[in-house]
Amino acid sequence: MAEKQREHIRFTGYVQGVGFRYRLSHLAQHYGVTGWVRNEYDGSVSAELQGLPEEIDQIIQQLKQDRYIDVTGMDRKNIPPDEQENGFHIRY
């Protein structure tokens, strides 16, 4: 069975003002993925997602298919998992 992993992802494109954080939060809860998401001052959105690799990939696929969101770039980095984390939240 695959191990849980944690990724820090920076999304660029048309990702603010389109419900991106709420959509990501909903998808994370649906797939049982933990972490957080927040808007950045440069117009990008940062997130940390922790779950099975296929769950994280599924979330990203669904975000890319959303008709209001236009992800034109992504910077994905694997980072150490947070064993204490339980749940997903939007950071303001």
N, C-alpha and C positions, 0 to 999 in steps of 0.2 A: 504494500500500500504506500502511496506517495506521502511524503512528510509535508507538514504545513510549512509554508515559507512566508516571508514578509518582504514586500516591495515598496520602495518609495517611488512614486510616479509623479511626474510633472506633465500636465496636459496643456497644450497650447492650441490656439485656434479660436473659434467662436464658442467659448466655454463659460463666460460669465454673463449673468442676466438671462439665462435660458433654462434655469432649473437644474443645472448640472449637479450641484451638491445634493439636492434632494433626490434626484434620480439615482445617483451613486449610492446614497445612504439606503434607499429602498432596495436596490439590487444587492448591496452587501448584506442587509438583513435577510433577504430572500435566500441567499446562498450560504448564510451562516458565517460570513467573512467579518472579521473584526478590523478596527482601525479608525481612521479619521480622514476628513477632507476639509480644505479651506481655500478661499479665494486669495490670490496674491496681488500685490499692488501693481505688478506689471501686466495684469490681465490674464495671467495663467491660473491654473488651479493645481494645488499640490494635494497628494493623498498618500496615506500609508495603508496598504491592504495586507491582511494576514489571513491565509487560508491555504487550501490545496491549490497547486498551480493551475489546474483546470478550472477551478471556481473563479480565480482571478482573471484568467483569460476569457471566460464566459462573460464576466461583468464588463470587461473592456470591449468585447464584441458588441454587446447590447448597447453600450454607450455610443459606439461608432454608428450604430444603425438608427439611433434616435433622430427624428426628423428636425428637431430644434437645435441639436448640438452638432457642431462641426469640429471634430478633433483633427487638426492638421499636423500635430507633432506630439511625440511622447518621449520622455526620457525615463527609462525604467532601470532601477538599481535594486539588487537584492541586498537586504540589510538583516541584521540579527533579529529573530522573532522576540516578541514581548510576551513572556509566559503569563504575566499578571493580567493581561488585557482581557476584558470580557465585554463585547459590544462594539458598536460603531457609532461615532458621533461627528457632528458638523462643528468645526471650530470657527469662531467668529473673530 
